[in-house]
Structures are given as C-alpha cells and as structure tokens.
Amino acid sequence: MDLTSKLPTSKHFLIAIAIAFFMLLTRGSHTLTPFSLPDASLVLFLLGGLWLKRMGWFAAFFVLATCIDFGAAALDPSQGFCLTSGYWGLIPSYGAMWLGGLWLGKQKDAFAATSNAIAAYAAVSMLTTFAAFVTSTQTYYLFSGRFPAQGLLESMKHGWEYLTSWMGFTAMYFAIVWLGVALFRSIKHVQTSKV
C-alpha cells in the first residue's frame, strides 16, 4: 500500500487555505471584517467533503469555526449568545454537509453541465442544508437552556422563521460555486485549446 496516496497534496492545502479564508471572511460574527457577508460555513463544509474528503480536515475546520466564534465572543460578549450547550449541535449539522460533499465526490463529475449532474448538485446541496438547519436549530432550542425544556415536539415549533434566509443565502453561495467552477473550466479549456 502506497502511504503517499493518503497524504494531503499541495492542491489539498490550497483548497484548505481557500476554505479557511472564506470561513474567516463570512463566519457569523463578522468581527474579523468591516462588512457583513452571509455565513458560508455550510457550503464550505460541503466543499470540504467534496474536495478534501478526509475527516481530519473536517475536524480542523470545525476547530477553526469554533475558534472564530469563541474569539468573537471574547472580543464582544454579545456575540456569545449562541455559545451554549446547543452550540455542539453544529457538529452533526456540518457533518451532514461534509457527507453530502463526500457523496457528490463519488459522482462522475459533480460540476458537469448536464441536467443529471446539476440536479444531483442542487438536490444534495439543498437536502443537506435543510438537514443541517433542522439539526442545528433543534439542538439549540433543546439544549441551550434559553427556552423551556418541553421536548422535541414543542421545540420543533420554533426557529422556522430563519429557514428562508438560511436556505436562500446557502443556495446563493452554491450557485456562485457552481458558476465559478464552470467559468474556471471554460477558461482552462480556452487556454489548453490555444496550445
């Protein structure tokens, strides 16, 4: 067995740096930037699963997200409102995104300009985003200690007002990624055809 095939390549490190950069740029607290972009963490975790695959990368990005959140709360205590026992529900939420990326990575070409590839990309993106929403929202309502402990059925009545923005901004980022990959491929194709 060739152990070097299991080691990260420079391509993996470039992808990891890009994911970390966009996480720092868009993470919910916006303490690190003077402007407020919607959080891209869900998309970044799915892309991590798609392109990086290894669970070690997942752990590294979850630690980075946690450091950003707790660091922001240290700088501005009002940013720590969601840092409760329910915060740890983000692990399975982001895990759902990572698994969606792993599944897309097993497809022939997740970014092919075919109706099947586009449908698979869109379906996995939206299904995992919805699963992440339900998981993170419900773990927050159940375990944050900020709401009466009345059980899962009662907690399922809350948080749905955030679904539209959660799905909308995430869909926007997924569309930007798909179009960005398509643009990159067309530029690369033009460059190679000139050679």
Secondary structure by P-SEA (a helix, b strand, c coil): cccccccccaaaaaaaaaaaaaaaaccccccccccccccaaaaaaaaaaaccccaaaaaaaaaaaaaaaaaaaaacccccccccccccaaaaaaaaaaaaaaaaaaccccccccaaaaaaaaaaaaaaaaaaaaaaaaaaaccccccccccaaaaaaccccaaaaaaaaaaaaaaaaaaaaaaaaaaaaaaaaac
